[in-house]
Amino acid sequence: MQTALENLGLGELSLAGTASGVIGLNGYVTIPLIISGSRRTLIIQWGQARFGGSGGEDAGYLNDFPFAFPSACYGMIVSHVGHTPSGAGILSASAITSNQFRGFS
């Protein structure tokens, strides 16, 4: 049995821990992982934010992440939600700190 668990990598997986988070309109989930023998945590966040302004890095709306990243935000995906997609234009976002980002439109 031990060999089967080792072959499946389930022994290492048990060291990863359990996922946690907050489910809601703005929320996050932390997913524990073992990568090359090291414990890591993947953080996925979502939510609604304000977007506006363009032409300068301080022009967009400042928004808070639901959960501060331990080091940095490595990327974001933004999209329009609503019944008038033609009103969305082009959206972009830029991480400012580990717990804030600016939304531009």
N, CA, C and O atoms as a MOPAC input file, in Angstrom:
PM7 MOZYME 1SCF
protein

 N      0.82200 1    -1.19300 1     0.00000 1
 C      0.00000 1     0.00000 1     0.00000 1
 C      0.87000 1     1.26300 1     0.00000 1
 O      0.58000 1     2.21500 1    -0.72500 1
 N      1.92800 1     1.27200 1     0.80600 1
 C      2.80200 1     2.44000 1     0.86700 1
 C      3.40000 1     2.73400 1    -0.49900 1
 O      3.49800 1     3.89700 1    -0.88800 1
 N      3.80700 1     1.69300 1    -1.24100 1
 C      4.37700 1     1.88900 1    -2.57800 1
 C      3.34900 1     2.52300 1    -3.50900 1
 O      3.69400 1     3.39900 1    -4.30300 1
 N      2.10400 1     2.09600 1    -3.42200 1
 C      1.05600 1     2.67400 1    -4.26800 1
 C      0.87900 1     4.15900 1    -3.96100 1
 O      0.75600 1     4.96900 1    -4.88000 1
 N      0.86400 1     4.52300 1    -2.68200 1
 C      0.73300 1     5.93500 1    -2.30600 1
 C      1.92800 1     6.74600 1    -2.79300 1
 O      1.76600 1     7.86900 1    -3.27100 1
 N      3.13100 1     6.17600 1    -2.67300 1
 C      4.32700 1     6.87300 1    -3.14400 1
 C      4.29000 1     7.05700 1    -4.65400 1
 O      4.62900 1     8.13000 1    -5.15400 1
 N      3.88200 1     6.02400 1    -5.38800 1
 C      3.81000 1     6.11700 1    -6.85200 1
 C      2.80300 1     7.16800 1    -7.30300 1
 O      3.01400 1     7.83300 1    -8.31700 1
 N      1.73100 1     7.32100 1    -6.57400 1
 C      0.71300 1     8.31500 1    -6.91200 1
 C      1.08400 1     9.71000 1    -6.41900 1
 O      0.45900 1    10.69500 1    -6.81500 1
 N      2.09200 1     9.80000 1    -5.56100 1
 C      2.48100 1    11.09100 1    -5.00800 1
 C      1.53900 1    11.57900 1    -3.92200 1
 O      1.56000 1    12.75800 1    -3.57000 1
 N      0.71600 1    10.69100 1    -3.38700 1
 C     -0.25500 1    11.09900 1    -2.37900 1
 C      0.38900 1    11.37800 1    -1.03300 1
 O     -0.16400 1    12.12000 1    -0.22100 1
 N      1.55900 1    10.78600 1    -0.78900 1
 C      2.26700 1    11.08100 1     0.45300 1
 C      2.65400 1    12.54500 1     0.50900 1
 O      2.44000 1    13.20300 1     1.52700 1
 N      3.22100 1    13.06600 1    -0.57400 1
 C      3.58800 1    14.48200 1    -0.65800 1
 C      2.35800 1    15.37100 1    -0.61900 1
 O      2.36200 1    16.41900 1     0.02600 1
 N      1.31600 1    14.95500 1    -1.30300 1
 C      0.10000 1    15.76100 1    -1.37300 1
 C     -0.48800 1    16.00500 1     0.00600 1
 O     -1.03300 1    17.07600 1     0.27200 1
 N     -0.38100 1    15.01400 1     0.88300 1
 C     -0.93900 1    15.18700 1     2.22800 1
 C     -0.20100 1    16.26400 1     3.01300 1
 O     -0.74500 1    16.79600 1     3.98000 1
 N      1.02900 1    16.59800 1     2.61800 1
 C      1.79300 1    17.65100 1     3.28100 1
 C      1.36400 1    19.04800 1     2.82900 1
 O      1.69700 1    20.04000 1     3.47700 1
 N      0.63100 1    19.12600 1     1.72500 1
 C      0.26800 1    20.42600 1     1.14600 1
 C     -0.67900 1    21.21100 1     2.04000 1
 O     -0.54000 1    22.42900 1     2.15800 1
 N     -1.62300 1    20.55400 1     2.66100 1
 C     -2.60300 1    21.25300 1     3.48900 1
 C     -3.96200 1    21.28400 1     2.81400 1
 O     -4.20800 1    20.54900 1     1.85800 1
 N     -4.83500 1    22.13200 1     3.31200 1
 C     -6.19000 1    22.21500 1     2.77000 1
 C     -6.44800 1    23.59900 1     2.18300 1
 O     -5.83800 1    24.58900 1     2.58900 1
 N     -7.35100 1    23.64400 1     1.23200 1
 C     -7.72600 1    24.91100 1     0.59500 1
 C     -8.59600 1    25.72100 1     1.55700 1
 O     -9.27700 1    25.17100 1     2.42300 1
 N     -8.55500 1    27.04300 1     1.38100 1
 C     -9.41900 1    27.91600 1     2.17300 1
 C     -9.80800 1    29.10500 1     1.31100 1
 O     -9.28600 1    29.27700 1     0.21000 1
 N    -10.71100 1    29.91500 1     1.80300 1
 C    -11.10000 1    31.08900 1     1.03900 1
 C    -12.42000 1    31.66100 1     1.48700 1
 O    -12.99000 1    31.26100 1     2.50100 1
 N    -12.88900 1    32.60800 1     0.70300 1
 C    -14.17100 1    33.26900 1     0.93700 1
 C    -14.92100 1    33.26700 1    -0.38700 1
 O    -14.42000 1    33.77500 1    -1.39100 1
 N    -16.11100 1    32.70100 1    -0.39100 1
 C    -16.92700 1    32.64100 1    -1.59600 1
 C    -17.95700 1    33.76100 1    -1.51700 1
 O    -18.69200 1    33.86400 1    -0.53500 1
 N    -18.01200 1    34.58900 1    -2.53500 1
 C    -18.96100 1    35.68700 1    -2.57800 1
 C    -18.73200 1    36.50300 1    -3.83100 1
 O    -17.98300 1    36.09100 1    -4.71700 1
 N    -19.36900 1    37.65500 1    -3.91200 1
 C    -19.21000 1    38.53300 1    -5.06500 1
 C    -17.74000 1    38.90600 1    -5.25800 1
 O    -17.22300 1    38.84100 1    -6.37300 1
 N    -17.07600 1    39.29100 1    -4.18600 1
 C    -15.62900 1    39.49800 1    -4.17100 1
 C    -15.06200 1    38.44700 1    -3.23200 1
 O    -15.43800 1    38.39600 1    -2.06100 1
 N    -14.17300 1    37.61800 1    -3.72500 1
 C    -13.65900 1    36.55200 1    -2.88300 1
 C    -12.34300 1    36.01200 1    -3.37900 1
 O    -11.74000 1    36.54400 1    -4.31000 1
 N    -11.90900 1    34.94800 1    -2.74200 1
 C    -10.63500 1    34.32900 1    -3.10100 1
 C    -10.61700 1    32.88300 1    -2.63900 1
 O    -11.43400 1    32.46900 1    -1.81700 1
 N     -9.68200 1    32.12600 1    -3.17400 1
 C     -9.42100 1    30.77200 1    -2.71600 1
 C     -7.90500 1    30.58900 1    -2.69300 1
 O     -7.20800 1    31.00700 1    -3.61700 1
 N     -7.40600 1    29.96600 1    -1.63700 1
 C     -5.99400 1    29.60600 1    -1.56600 1
 C     -5.91400 1    28.09500 1    -1.73100 1
 O     -6.59300 1    27.34900 1    -1.02500 1
 N     -5.08300 1    27.64900 1    -2.66500 1
 C     -4.95600 1    26.23200 1    -2.98300 1
 C     -3.52600 1    25.79900 1    -2.68200 1
 O     -2.59000 1    26.26600 1    -3.33000 1
 N     -3.34600 1    24.90400 1    -1.69900 1
 C     -1.99700 1    24.44700 1    -1.37600 1
 C     -1.48300 1    23.46700 1    -2.43300 1
 O     -2.23100 1    22.62800 1    -2.93500 1
 N     -0.21100 1    23.58600 1    -2.75600 1
 C      0.41900 1    22.74100 1    -3.77200 1
 C      1.78500 1    22.27500 1    -3.27900 1
 O      2.40000 1    22.92000 1    -2.43000 1
 N      2.24700 1    21.17000 1    -3.80700 1
 C      3.62900 1    20.74000 1    -3.63300 1
 C      4.24700 1    20.76000 1    -5.02400 1
 O      3.82200 1    20.01300 1    -5.90500 1
 N      5.25400 1    21.61600 1    -5.22600 1
 C      5.92100 1    21.73500 1    -6.52300 1
 C      7.39700 1    21.44500 1    -6.31600 1
 O      8.08100 1    22.16200 1    -5.58500 1
 N      7.88500 1    20.39500 1    -6.95800 1
 C      9.28400 1    19.96300 1    -6.82800 1
 C      9.67700 1    19.80800 1    -5.36300 1
 O     10.78400 1    20.17200 1    -4.96800 1
 N      8.76900 1    19.27000 1    -4.56800 1
 C      9.04600 1    19.01600 1    -3.16500 1
 C      8.85700 1    20.20300 1    -2.24200 1
 O      8.99300 1    20.05800 1    -1.02700 1
 N      8.54600 1    21.37500 1    -2.78200 1
 C      8.35600 1    22.57000 1    -1.95200 1
 C      6.87700 1    22.92500 1    -1.84000 1
 O      6.12800 1    22.84000 1    -2.81400 1
 N      6.47200 1    23.32200 1    -0.64200 1
 C      5.08400 1    23.72600 1    -0.42400 1
 C      4.88700 1    25.13300 1    -0.97600 1
 O      5.64400 1    26.04700 1    -0.65000 1
 N      3.87000 1    25.29900 1    -1.80800 1
 C      3.50500 1    26.58800 1    -2.40000 1
 C      1.99800 1    26.77100 1    -2.25200 1
 O      1.27000 1    25.81200 1    -1.99500 1
 N      1.54100 1    28.00800 1    -2.41700 1
 C      0.10900 1    28.29300 1    -2.35100 1
 C     -0.29000 1    29.10600 1    -3.57200 1
 O      0.28400 1    30.16200 1    -3.84100 1
 N     -1.27300 1    28.61000 1    -4.30600 1
 C     -1.84600 1    29.33100 1    -5.43800 1
 C     -3.03900 1    30.12900 1    -4.91400 1
 O     -3.92700 1    29.57600 1    -4.26600 1
 N     -3.05300 1    31.42600 1    -5.19700 1
 C     -4.15400 1    32.28800 1    -4.75900 1
 C     -4.90800 1    32.77200 1    -5.99500 1
 O     -4.31900 1    33.36400 1    -6.89900 1
 N     -6.20200 1    32.51700 1    -6.02700 1
 C     -7.06700 1    32.98200 1    -7.11200 1
 C     -8.10500 1    33.91100 1    -6.48300 1
 O     -8.76000 1    33.55300 1    -5.50500 1
 N     -8.24700 1    35.11200 1    -7.05800 1
 C     -9.20100 1    36.09200 1    -6.53900 1
 C    -10.13900 1    36.53700 1    -7.65700 1
 O     -9.79700 1    36.46400 1    -8.83700 1
 N    -11.31200 1    36.99400 1    -7.27300 1
 C    -12.27900 1    37.49900 1    -8.24400 1
 C    -13.09600 1    38.59800 1    -7.57400 1
 O    -13.08400 1    38.74200 1    -6.35200 1
 N    -13.79100 1    39.35200 1    -8.37700 1
 C    -14.67100 1    40.36600 1    -7.81600 1
 C    -15.00900 1    41.44600 1    -8.81400 1
 O    -14.49600 1    41.46700 1    -9.93300 1
 N    -15.87300 1    42.33400 1    -8.39800 1
 C    -16.22400 1    43.48700 1    -9.20800 1
 C    -15.37300 1    44.66400 1    -8.76000 1
 O    -15.06600 1    44.80900 1    -7.57700 1
 N    -14.99700 1    45.49900 1    -9.71500 1
 C    -14.13300 1    46.63900 1    -9.41500 1
 C    -14.55800 1    47.83300 1   -10.25000 1
 O    -15.33900 1    47.70000 1   -11.19200 1
 N    -14.03900 1    48.99800 1    -9.89600 1
 C    -14.32100 1    50.21700 1   -10.65700 1
 C    -13.20900 1    50.43800 1   -11.66500 1
 O    -12.03300 1    50.22200 1   -11.37100 1
 N    -13.59400 1    50.87200 1   -12.86100 1
 C    -12.65100 1    51.14900 1   -13.93700 1
 C    -12.95000 1    52.52800 1   -14.50100 1
 O    -14.11100 1    52.93300 1   -14.56200 1
 N    -11.93100 1    53.24500 1   -14.90900 1
 C    -12.12300 1    54.55400 1   -15.51700 1
 C    -10.79800 1    55.25600 1   -15.67600 1
 O     -9.79500 1    54.85700 1   -15.08500 1
 N    -10.79600 1    56.29500 1   -16.46900 1
 C     -9.57800 1    57.07200 1   -16.66700 1
 C     -8.58900 1    56.38500 1   -17.58600 1
 O     -8.58100 1    55.16000 1   -17.70600 1
 N     -7.76800 1    57.17100 1   -18.22400 1
 C     -6.70400 1    56.63900 1   -19.07500 1
 C     -5.67300 1    57.73700 1   -19.26500 1
 O     -5.91700 1    58.89200 1   -18.91800 1
 N     -4.53900 1    57.38500 1   -19.80800 1
 C     -3.52900 1    58.38100 1   -20.12100 1
 C     -2.44300 1    58.54400 1   -19.08200 1
 O     -1.45300 1    59.22900 1   -19.34000 1
 N     -2.58900 1    57.94600 1   -17.93200 1
 C     -1.55700 1    58.04200 1   -16.90900 1
 C     -1.73400 1    56.94000 1   -15.89200 1
 O     -2.84500 1    56.44800 1   -15.69200 1
 N     -0.65300 1    56.54700 1   -15.24900 1
 C     -0.76500 1    55.40800 1   -14.33900 1
 C     -1.58700 1    55.71600 1   -13.09200 1
 O     -2.02900 1    54.78900 1   -12.41300 1
 N     -1.80500 1    56.99200 1   -12.77200 1
 C     -2.65200 1    57.35900 1   -11.63600 1
 C     -4.08600 1    57.67500 1   -12.05200 1
 O     -4.90100 1    58.04900 1   -11.20800 1
 N     -4.41200 1    57.52900 1   -13.34700 1
 C     -5.73000 1    57.91400 1   -13.85500 1
 C     -6.82300 1    56.90300 1   -13.52000 1
 O     -7.98600 1    57.28700 1   -13.39400 1
 N     -6.48700 1    55.63400 1   -13.37400 1
 C     -7.49600 1    54.61400 1   -13.12500 1
 C     -7.98700 1    54.62400 1   -11.69000 1
 O     -7.37900 1    55.24000 1   -10.81400 1
 N     -9.11000 1    53.92600 1   -11.45700 1
 C     -9.66400 1    53.80100 1   -10.10900 1
 C     -8.80300 1    52.85100 1    -9.28400 1
 O     -8.38100 1    51.80300 1    -9.77200 1
 N     -8.55000 1    53.21700 1    -8.04900 1
 C     -7.80100 1    52.37000 1    -7.12400 1
 C     -8.77000 1    51.39800 1    -6.46100 1
 O     -9.77200 1    51.81600 1    -5.88000 1
 N     -8.47400 1    50.10300 1    -6.54500 1
 C     -9.31400 1    49.04700 1    -5.98700 1
 C     -8.47900 1    48.18400 1    -5.04800 1
 O     -7.26000 1    48.08900 1    -5.19200 1
 N     -9.15000 1    47.56000 1    -4.08800 1
 C     -8.48800 1    46.62700 1    -3.17500 1
 C     -8.75400 1    45.19400 1    -3.61400 1
 O     -9.86700 1    44.86700 1    -4.02600 1
 N     -7.73400 1    44.33400 1    -3.52800 1
 C     -7.95000 1    42.90300 1    -3.69000 1
 C     -8.69500 1    42.40700 1    -2.45400 1
 O     -8.51900 1    42.97000 1    -1.37300 1
 N     -9.52900 1    41.36100 1    -2.58400 1
 C    -10.20400 1    40.81500 1    -1.40600 1
 C     -9.22200 1    40.27300 1    -0.36000 1
 O     -9.52900 1    40.24500 1     0.83100 1
 N     -8.03500 1    39.84200 1    -0.81700 1
 C     -7.03900 1    39.19000 1     0.04000 1
 C     -5.66500 1    39.66100 1    -0.43100 1
 O     -5.36400 1    39.57800 1    -1.62100 1
 N     -4.84300 1    40.14600 1     0.46600 1
 C     -3.51200 1    40.63200 1     0.06800 1
 C     -2.62200 1    39.46200 1    -0.35000 1
 O     -2.56100 1    38.44900 1     0.34600 1
 N     -1.94200 1    39.59700 1    -1.46800 1
 C     -0.98700 1    38.58400 1    -1.90600 1
 C      0.24300 1    38.64200 1    -0.99500 1
 O      0.62700 1    39.72800 1    -0.56100 1
 N      0.86600 1    37.49900 1    -0.69700 1
 C      2.02700 1    37.51400 1     0.19000 1
 C      3.23400 1    38.25000 1    -0.39600 1
 O      4.02800 1    38.82300 1     0.34900 1
 N      3.37800 1    38.23800 1    -1.71900 1
 C      4.52000 1    38.94000 1    -2.32200 1
 C      4.07000 1    39.90500 1    -3.41300 1
 O      4.36600 1    41.09800 1    -3.33800 1
 N      3.36700 1    39.41400 1    -4.41600 1
 C      2.93800 1    40.26400 1    -5.53300 1
 C      1.81300 1    39.59000 1    -6.29700 1
 O      1.60600 1    38.38100 1    -6.19200 1
 N      1.08900 1    40.39100 1    -7.07100 1
 C      0.10100 1    39.87700 1    -8.02200 1
 C      0.82700 1    39.68300 1    -9.34200 1
 O      1.40700 1    40.63000 1    -9.87200 1
 N      0.80300 1    38.47500 1    -9.87700 1
 C      1.54700 1    38.17600 1   -11.10000 1
 C      0.72900 1    38.33600 1   -12.37400 1
 O      1.28400 1    38.25100 1   -13.46900 1
 N     -0.56400 1    38.56400 1   -12.26100 1
 C     -1.37600 1    38.77100 1   -13.45100 1
 C     -2.84800 1    38.90100 1   -13.11100 1
 O     -3.30600 1    38.42900 1   -12.07100 1
 N     -3.59100 1    39.55700 1   -14.01500 1
 C     -5.02700 1    39.74100 1   -13.82700 1
 C     -5.73500 1    39.56300 1   -15.16400 1
 O     -5.17000 1    39.82300 1   -16.22600 1
 N     -6.96500 1    39.12000 1   -15.08800 1
 C     -7.84300 1    39.03300 1   -16.25100 1
 C     -9.06600 1    39.88100 1   -15.92600 1
 O     -9.69000 1    39.69200 1   -14.88200 1
 N     -9.41400 1    40.80900 1   -16.80600 1
 C    -10.58100 1    41.66200 1   -16.57200 1
 C    -11.57900 1    41.48200 1   -17.70500 1
 O    -11.20200 1    41.22900 1   -18.84900 1
 N    -12.85600 1    41.61700 1   -17.37300 1
 C    -13.90200 1    41.53400 1   -18.39000 1
 C    -15.08900 1    42.37600 1   -17.93800 1
 O    -15.20100 1    42.75300 1   -16.77200 1
 N    -15.95400 1    42.65500 1   -18.87500 1
 C    -17.16100 1    43.43900 1   -18.61700 1
 C    -18.28000 1    42.51100 1   -18.18500 1
 O    -18.42900 1    41.41300 1   -18.72200 1
 N    -19.06300 1    42.95100 1   -17.21600 1
 C    -20.24900 1    42.21700 1   -16.78600 1
 C    -21.43500 1    43.14900 1   -16.97100 1
 O    -21.43200 1    44.26900 1   -16.45900 1
 N    -22.43400 1    42.70200 1   -17.68900 1
 C    -23.61500 1    43.53100 1   -17.86700 1
 C    -24.31100 1    43.23100 1   -19.17700 1
 O    -23.86200 1    42.39500 1   -19.96100 1
 N    -25.41300 1    43.92400 1   -19.40300 1
 C    -26.22800 1    43.65900 1   -20.58600 1
 C    -25.89600 1    44.59000 1   -21.75100 1
 O    -26.52800 1    44.48700 1   -22.80300 1
 N    -24.92400 1    45.49700 1   -21.59900 1
 C    -24.52800 1    46.38100 1   -22.70100 1
 C    -23.01900 1    46.27400 1   -22.94500 1
 O    -22.26800 1    47.17300 1   -22.56700 1
 N    -22.57500 1    45.19400 1   -23.56700 1
 C    -21.14300 1    45.02100 1   -23.78300 1
 C    -20.52100 1    46.11600 1   -24.63700 1
 O    -19.31900 1    46.36300 1   -24.54000 1
 N    -21.32400 1    46.78200 1   -25.47800 1
 C    -20.76500 1    47.85600 1   -26.30200 1
 C    -20.30800 1    49.02600 1   -25.43900 1
 O    -19.47200 1    49.81900 1   -25.87200 1
 N    -20.83900 1    49.14600 1   -24.23800 1
 C    -20.44600 1    50.21400 1   -23.33800 1
 C    -19.16200 1    49.93200 1   -22.57800 1
 O    -18.63800 1    50.81200 1   -21.89400 1
 N    -18.65400 1    48.72000 1   -22.69300 1
 C    -17.47400 1    48.34500 1   -21.91600 1
 C    -16.19300 1    48.93100 1   -22.48600 1
 O    -15.29000 1    49.28300 1   -21.72800 1
 N    -16.09600 1    49.04100 1   -23.79600 1
 C    -14.84600 1    49.51100 1   -24.38600 1
 C    -13.72100 1    48.53600 1   -24.10500 1
 O    -13.93000 1    47.32300 1   -24.08900 1
 N    -12.53800 1    49.05900 1   -23.88500 1
 C    -11.37900 1    48.23100 1   -23.56700 1
 C    -11.03900 1    48.44600 1   -22.10000 1
 O    -10.92800 1    49.58500 1   -21.64600 1
 N    -10.87400 1    47.36400 1   -21.36300 1
 C    -10.54000 1    47.42800 1   -19.94800 1
 C     -9.12900 1    46.90800 1   -19.73700 1
 O     -8.68200 1    46.00500 1   -20.44400 1
 N     -8.43000 1    47.47400 1   -18.76800 1
 C     -7.13000 1    46.94100 1   -18.36800 1
 C     -6.94800 1    47.19200 1   -16.88000 1
 O     -7.63500 1    48.02500 1   -16.29000 1
 N     -6.02100 1    46.46600 1   -16.28600 1
 C     -5.75000 1    46.61100 1   -14.86000 1
 C     -4.26000 1    46.47200 1   -14.61900 1
 O     -3.55700 1    45.78200 1   -15.35800 1
 N     -3.79400 1    47.13000 1   -13.58600 1
 C     -2.38000 1    47.09500 1   -13.23300 1
 C     -2.24800 1    46.98800 1   -11.72100 1
 O     -2.79700 1    47.80700 1   -10.98400 1
 N     -1.51600 1    45.97300 1   -11.25900 1
 C     -1.28300 1    45.82100 1    -9.82300 1
 C     -0.38400 1    46.95100 1    -9.34300 1
 O      0.63600 1    47.24700 1    -9.96600 1
 N     -0.75800 1    47.57800 1    -8.24500 1
 C      0.01500 1    48.67000 1    -7.66100 1
 C      0.83800 1    48.14600 1    -6.48700 1
 O      2.03100 1    48.42800 1    -6.38100 1
 N      0.19800 1    47.39000 1    -5.61700 1
 C      0.85100 1    46.76700 1    -4.47100 1
 C      0.33700 1    45.33800 1    -4.37200 1
 O     -0.39900 1    44.88100 1    -5.24600 1
 N      0.71600 1    44.63600 1    -3.32100 1
 C      0.23000 1    43.26800 1    -3.14100 1
 C     -1.23600 1    43.22800 1    -2.73000 1
 O     -1.83700 1    42.15400 1    -2.70200 1
 N     -1.82400 1    44.38800 1    -2.40900 1
 C     -3.24100 1    44.38300 1    -2.03800 1
 C     -4.09400 1    45.41700 1    -2.77600 1
 O     -5.26600 1    45.59100 1    -2.44300 1
 N     -3.52100 1    46.11600 1    -3.78700 1
 C     -4.31000 1    47.08600 1    -4.54800 1
 C     -3.95000 1    47.05800 1    -6.03300 1
 O     -2.83300 1    46.71300 1    -6.42000 1
 N     -4.93800 1    47.43300 1    -6.85100 1
 C     -4.71400 1    47.54900 1    -8.29500 1
 C     -5.52200 1    48.71400 1    -8.83000 1
 O     -6.47100 1    49.17200 1    -8.19300 1
 N     -5.13900 1    49.18700 1   -10.00000 1
 C     -5.89000 1    50.25200 1   -10.67500 1
 C     -6.59800 1    49.65700 1   -11.88200 1
 O     -6.03900 1    48.83800 1   -12.61200 1
 N     -7.85900 1    50.09300 1   -12.07900 1
 C     -8.64700 1    49.67600 1   -13.22800 1
 C     -8.78800 1    50.82800 1   -14.20400 1
 O     -9.19300 1    51.92600 1   -13.82200 1
 N     -8.45600 1    50.58100 1   -15.46400 1
 C     -8.50600 1    51.60300 1   -16.51400 1
 C     -9.53200 1    51.21300 1   -17.56700 1
 O     -9.71700 1    50.03300 1   -17.86300 1
 N    -10.20600 1    52.22900 1   -18.13400 1
 C    -11.12500 1    51.96800 1   -19.25400 1
 C    -11.02800 1    53.08500 1   -20.26500 1
 O    -11.72000 1    53.05900 1   -21.28200 1

